[in-house]
Amino acid sequence: MLQAFRIIAILEGISYLALFGITMPLKYWAEISGPNKVVGYAHGALFIAFIALALIVCFQKKWGVKRFIIFGIASLLPFATFYVEEKYLRPAA
């Protein structure tokens, strides 16, 4: 489950950047709305998956509410899911 959460964290971060860095400017500056709709749906699904997996993994690992809140805040900030994946989800080397 942790590996799936790592993958979703990365994909959610990429979709966040694609949505607000690429497709939103296309929609509002170039009046091309098609990509925004597709990426928006993908980002929404990945956001929900990220939060659901955060909840599941926090229960499985007994990480507590504080870490779940960190994950929740990270889902709202650009680049933060990459930080979460690196700091909390990557196995110790």
Residue frames relative to the residue before (quaternion, step in Angstrom):
aa qw qx qy qz dx dy dz
M 1.0000 0.0000 0.0000 0.0000 0.00 0.00 0.00
L 0.6206 0.5540 -0.3426 0.4365 3.58 1.05 -0.74
Q 0.6370 0.5250 -0.3261 0.4607 3.59 1.01 -0.80
A 0.6406 0.5084 -0.3227 0.4765 3.60 0.98 -0.79
F 0.6425 0.5169 -0.3190 0.4671 3.58 1.01 -0.80
R 0.6198 0.5378 -0.3388 0.4604 3.60 1.02 -0.76
I 0.6733 0.4962 -0.2922 0.4638 3.57 0.89 -0.95
I 0.6614 0.4956 -0.3048 0.4733 3.58 0.92 -0.89
A 0.6149 0.5495 -0.3497 0.4445 3.61 1.01 -0.76
I 0.6748 0.4819 -0.2884 0.4787 3.57 0.93 -0.89
L 0.6831 0.4855 -0.2911 0.4614 3.58 0.86 -0.93
E 0.6285 0.5248 -0.3375 0.4644 3.59 1.04 -0.73
G 0.6459 0.5178 -0.3137 0.4651 3.57 1.00 -0.79
I 0.6514 0.5051 -0.3063 0.4761 3.56 0.98 -0.85
S 0.6733 0.4914 -0.3070 0.4593 3.59 0.90 -0.88
Y 0.6043 0.5487 -0.3492 0.4602 3.59 1.08 -0.70
L 0.6875 0.4728 -0.2792 0.4752 3.58 0.86 -0.95
A 0.6469 0.5142 -0.3215 0.4623 3.59 1.00 -0.80
L 0.6593 0.5202 -0.3122 0.4441 3.57 0.95 -0.88
F 0.8049 0.3128 -0.1610 0.4779 3.57 0.66 -1.06
G 0.7061 0.4529 -0.2728 0.4710 3.60 1.17 -0.38
I 0.7836 0.2897 -0.1505 0.5286 3.58 1.13 -0.56
T 0.7997 0.3585 -0.2040 0.4362 3.58 0.47 -1.17
M 0.6112 0.5310 -0.3731 0.4529 3.63 1.06 -0.53
P 0.6516 0.4762 -0.3376 0.4845 3.64 0.89 -0.72
L 0.6162 0.5334 -0.3533 0.4594 3.60 1.02 -0.71
K 0.6704 0.5138 -0.3008 0.4429 3.56 0.93 -0.91
Y 0.8029 0.3425 -0.1649 0.4592 3.57 0.74 -1.02
W 0.7303 0.3971 -0.2526 0.4952 3.62 1.07 -0.53
A 0.7829 0.2855 -0.1547 0.5306 3.58 1.00 -0.78
E 0.3691 -0.7606 0.4564 0.2773 3.59 1.32 -0.05
I 0.4483 0.6162 -0.4904 0.4229 3.55 1.00 0.97
S 0.0822 -0.8677 0.4901 0.0103 3.58 -0.10 1.27
G 0.4783 0.7123 -0.4214 0.2939 3.62 1.18 -0.33
P 0.7011 0.4580 -0.2938 0.4608 3.62 0.71 -0.96
N 0.6149 0.5659 -0.3532 0.4206 3.59 1.03 -0.71
K 0.6472 0.5221 -0.3165 0.4566 3.56 0.99 -0.80
V 0.6767 0.4925 -0.2906 0.4637 3.58 0.87 -0.94
V 0.6975 0.4525 -0.2696 0.4859 3.57 0.81 -1.01
G 0.6147 0.5571 -0.3419 0.4415 3.59 1.06 -0.68
Y 0.6598 0.4849 -0.3036 0.4871 3.59 0.96 -0.84
A 0.6475 0.5113 -0.3190 0.4664 3.57 0.95 -0.86
H 0.6611 0.5025 -0.3087 0.4638 3.57 0.91 -0.89
G 0.6348 0.5343 -0.3276 0.4519 3.59 0.97 -0.79
A 0.6678 0.4903 -0.2939 0.4767 3.57 0.94 -0.91
L 0.6724 0.4878 -0.2964 0.4713 3.59 0.96 -0.84
F 0.6047 0.5458 -0.3483 0.4638 3.60 1.08 -0.68
I 0.6689 0.4871 -0.2959 0.4772 3.58 0.89 -0.93
A 0.6502 0.5093 -0.3119 0.4695 3.59 0.97 -0.84
F 0.6304 0.5378 -0.3294 0.4526 3.59 1.00 -0.82
I 0.6862 0.4715 -0.2869 0.4739 3.60 0.85 -0.95
A 0.6531 0.5091 -0.3171 0.4622 3.60 0.94 -0.86
L 0.6897 0.4602 -0.2872 0.4796 3.59 0.89 -0.87
A 0.5827 0.5564 -0.3758 0.4578 3.59 1.09 -0.59
L 0.6597 0.5069 -0.2981 0.4679 3.56 0.94 -0.89
I 0.6747 0.4979 -0.2911 0.4606 3.58 0.88 -0.97
V 0.6921 0.4749 -0.2820 0.4647 3.58 0.82 -0.99
C 0.6324 0.5252 -0.3411 0.4559 3.60 0.97 -0.75
F 0.6525 0.4846 -0.3172 0.4887 3.60 1.02 -0.70
Q 0.6656 0.5152 -0.3097 0.4422 3.58 0.89 -0.91
K 0.7599 0.3786 -0.1884 0.4937 3.57 0.89 -0.96
K 0.3390 -0.7589 0.4795 0.2815 3.58 1.34 -0.15
W 0.2227 0.8188 -0.4914 0.1963 3.55 0.98 0.98
G 0.4759 -0.7069 0.4224 0.3087 3.60 1.11 -0.38
V 0.6986 -0.5018 0.3455 0.3752 3.49 -1.39 0.32
K 0.6081 0.5819 -0.3649 0.3980 3.60 0.96 -0.80
R 0.6893 0.4610 -0.2879 0.4790 3.59 0.85 -0.90
F 0.6154 0.5318 -0.3529 0.4625 3.61 1.03 -0.69
I 0.6425 0.5069 -0.3229 0.4754 3.60 0.99 -0.78
I 0.6122 0.5327 -0.3449 0.4717 3.60 1.03 -0.73
F 0.6549 0.4987 -0.3079 0.4771 3.58 0.94 -0.87
G 0.6528 0.5239 -0.3146 0.4476 3.59 0.96 -0.84
I 0.6576 0.4847 -0.3042 0.4900 3.57 0.95 -0.85
A 0.6344 0.5436 -0.3281 0.4408 3.58 0.99 -0.83
S 0.6347 0.5443 -0.3384 0.4317 3.60 1.05 -0.67
L 0.6946 0.4775 -0.2656 0.4680 3.58 1.22 -0.38
L 0.7114 0.4466 -0.2401 0.4866 3.59 1.23 -0.35
P 0.5161 -0.6319 0.4677 0.3400 3.60 -0.95 0.77
F 0.8395 0.1835 -0.1884 0.4754 3.55 -1.09 0.86
A 0.5389 0.6688 -0.4018 0.3176 3.63 1.15 -0.35
T 0.6243 0.5236 -0.3675 0.4484 3.63 1.02 -0.57
F 0.5906 0.5421 -0.3719 0.4680 3.59 1.15 -0.49
Y 0.6300 0.5252 -0.3154 0.4772 3.58 1.06 -0.79
V 0.6460 0.5171 -0.3137 0.4658 3.59 0.93 -0.91
E 0.6532 0.5099 -0.3195 0.4596 3.57 0.90 -0.89
E 0.6874 0.4848 -0.2798 0.4627 3.58 0.91 -0.88
K 0.7661 0.4081 -0.2133 0.4484 3.59 0.75 -1.03
Y 0.8211 0.2904 -0.1207 0.4763 3.60 0.82 -0.96
L 0.7860 0.3951 -0.1864 0.4374 3.60 0.96 -0.76
R 0.5957 0.5696 -0.3702 0.4285 3.57 1.16 -0.45
P 0.4787 -0.6742 0.4689 0.3104 3.60 -0.86 0.89
A 0.5507 -0.6158 0.4535 0.3345 3.55 -1.10 0.72
A 0.3599 -0.7577 0.5068 0.1986 3.55 -0.88 0.96
